[in-house]
């Protein structure tokens, strides 16, 4: 009898791939609701996909490859139909038909509140001193306010708002 020992970190993925789940469903799960366990562990708001099209790669015996598209709800915000790039990760969960309606209901608690970020921040001490010396040396007046202007990149994952 041989003893098998696994070396390395224990995987945090628990479940099946999206393509394993979809291949066992009628029409490859079109219209069904799936979610990732990583969403539930990381965010308090609801995140899920309603599948619109799944094309598993049946030449892969483990069903870890394919293409999938679905209507994405991320942290309570509907992001529209998107390609699902993480279908090969083994942490997908199918929501039962009876529970879909209840699971997909979004309340105010399920929506993410925007993060308020200031427009300006203080310079780091050494950089601030260096800039003040540079302005004095060149004879230019110090700008008001003498702070670093922050620029916020907006995306569907970043909902920060400047005050």
C-alpha positions as CSV (number, residue, x, y, z in Angstrom):
1,X,0.0,0.0,0.0
2,X,1.4,3.4,-1.0
3,X,0.9,6.5,1.0
4,X,0.1,9.7,-0.9
5,X,1.3,13.0,0.7
6,X,0.4,16.3,-0.8
7,X,3.0,19.0,-0.6
8,X,2.3,22.8,-0.6
9,X,-0.6,24.9,0.6
10,X,-4.1,23.6,1.0
11,X,-6.4,24.9,-1.7
12,X,-9.1,27.3,-0.6
13,X,-11.3,26.3,-3.5
14,X,-14.3,24.1,-2.5
15,X,-16.8,23.1,-5.1
16,X,-16.9,22.5,-8.8
17,X,-16.0,24.4,-11.9
18,X,-18.7,26.4,-13.7
19,X,-18.4,24.0,-16.7
20,X,-18.9,20.9,-14.5
21,X,-22.1,22.4,-13.1
22,X,-23.3,23.6,-16.5
23,X,-22.6,20.4,-18.3
24,X,-25.0,18.5,-16.0
25,X,-27.9,21.0,-16.6
26,X,-30.5,21.3,-19.3
27,X,-29.3,23.8,-22.0
28,X,-26.0,24.1,-20.2
29,X,-27.7,26.0,-17.4
30,X,-29.0,28.9,-19.5
31,X,-31.1,31.2,-17.2
32,X,-29.8,29.6,-13.9
33,X,-28.2,31.5,-11.1
34,X,-24.6,30.6,-10.0
35,X,-22.3,32.2,-7.5
36,X,-18.7,31.9,-6.4
37,X,-17.9,31.0,-2.8
38,X,-15.1,33.6,-2.9
39,X,-17.8,36.3,-3.3
40,X,-19.5,35.2,-0.1
41,X,-16.2,35.0,1.9
42,X,-14.9,38.4,0.7
43,X,-17.9,40.7,0.4
44,X,-21.0,41.2,2.6
45,X,-23.1,42.3,-0.4
46,X,-24.7,39.8,-2.8
47,X,-22.8,38.8,-6.0
48,X,-23.9,36.3,-8.6
49,X,-24.3,35.5,-12.3
50,X,-27.5,34.6,-14.2
51,X,-26.1,32.4,-17.0
52,X,-26.9,33.4,-20.6
53,X,-24.6,31.1,-22.6
54,X,-22.1,28.4,-21.6
55,X,-19.9,26.5,-24.0
56,X,-17.9,23.8,-22.2
57,X,-14.8,22.3,-23.9
58,X,-15.6,18.6,-23.9
59,X,-12.1,17.7,-25.1
60,X,-10.9,18.5,-21.6
61,X,-11.7,15.5,-19.4
62,X,-11.7,17.5,-16.2
63,X,-14.2,20.1,-17.6
64,X,-12.0,23.0,-16.6
65,X,-12.1,24.8,-19.9
66,X,-14.7,26.6,-21.9
67,X,-16.4,29.9,-22.4
68,X,-19.4,31.4,-20.4
69,X,-21.4,34.6,-20.4
70,X,-23.9,35.8,-17.9
71,X,-25.6,38.8,-16.4
72,X,-23.3,39.9,-13.6
73,X,-24.5,41.3,-10.3
74,X,-21.4,42.4,-8.3
75,X,-21.8,43.6,-4.7
76,X,-25.5,44.6,-5.4
77,X,-24.8,46.5,-8.7
78,X,-26.0,45.0,-12.0
79,X,-23.1,45.1,-14.4
80,X,-24.9,43.7,-17.4
81,X,-24.0,40.7,-19.5
82,X,-20.3,39.9,-19.3
83,X,-17.9,37.0,-20.2
84,X,-17.1,34.9,-17.1
85,X,-13.4,34.6,-16.9
86,X,-13.2,32.6,-13.7
87,X,-15.3,29.6,-14.8
88,X,-12.3,27.2,-14.4
89,X,-12.0,27.9,-10.6
90,X,-13.3,25.2,-8.4
91,X,-15.5,27.3,-6.1
92,X,-18.8,27.7,-8.0
93,X,-22.2,26.9,-6.5
94,X,-25.5,26.5,-8.2
95,X,-28.5,28.2,-6.6
96,X,-31.5,25.9,-6.4
97,X,-34.5,26.9,-8.6
98,X,-36.7,27.2,-5.5
99,X,-34.2,29.6,-3.9
100,X,-33.4,31.7,-7.0
101,X,-36.1,34.3,-6.5
102,X,-35.3,34.8,-2.8
103,X,-31.5,34.9,-3.5
104,X,-31.7,37.4,-6.4
105,X,-33.8,39.9,-4.5
106,X,-31.7,43.0,-3.7
107,X,-32.4,45.1,-0.7
108,X,-30.7,48.2,0.5
109,X,-28.5,46.1,2.7
110,X,-27.3,44.1,-0.4
111,X,-26.1,47.2,-2.2
112,X,-22.7,48.7,-1.6
113,X,-22.5,52.2,-0.3
114,X,-20.0,54.5,-2.1
115,X,-16.7,55.3,-0.4
116,X,-16.2,59.0,0.1
117,X,-12.6,60.1,-0.7
118,X,-11.2,63.6,-0.2
119,X,-10.1,65.7,-3.2
120,X,-6.8,66.6,-1.7
121,X,-4.2,64.8,0.6
122,X,-1.1,66.1,2.4
123,X,2.2,65.6,0.7
124,X,4.6,63.1,2.3
125,X,6.8,65.2,4.7
126,X,10.0,65.0,2.8
127,X,8.4,65.6,-0.6
128,X,6.5,68.6,0.8
129,X,9.7,70.2,2.1
130,X,11.5,69.5,-1.1
131,X,8.7,71.1,-3.2
132,X,8.5,74.2,-0.9
133,X,12.2,74.7,-1.3
134,X,11.9,74.3,-5.0
135,X,9.1,76.9,-5.2
136,X,11.2,79.3,-3.0
137,X,14.3,78.8,-5.2
138,X,12.4,79.5,-8.4
139,X,10.5,82.4,-6.9
140,X,7.1,81.0,-7.7
141,X,4.2,81.5,-5.2
142,X,3.0,78.4,-3.4
143,X,-0.3,77.1,-4.8
144,X,-3.3,77.2,-2.6
145,X,-4.0,74.7,-1.2
146,X,-0.5,73.2,-1.0
147,X,-1.7,69.6,-1.2
148,X,-1.6,66.7,-3.5
149,X,-4.7,66.5,-5.8
150,X,-6.2,62.9,-5.8
151,X,-7.6,61.5,-9.0
152,X,-10.1,58.6,-8.7
153,X,-10.3,56.0,-11.5
154,X,-13.9,55.0,-11.9
155,X,-14.8,51.4,-12.9
156,X,-17.6,48.9,-12.1
157,X,-15.6,47.7,-9.1
158,X,-14.5,51.1,-7.8
159,X,-17.5,53.2,-6.7
160,X,-15.5,55.9,-4.8
161,X,-16.9,59.5,-4.8
162,X,-14.9,62.6,-4.1
163,X,-16.3,65.0,-1.5
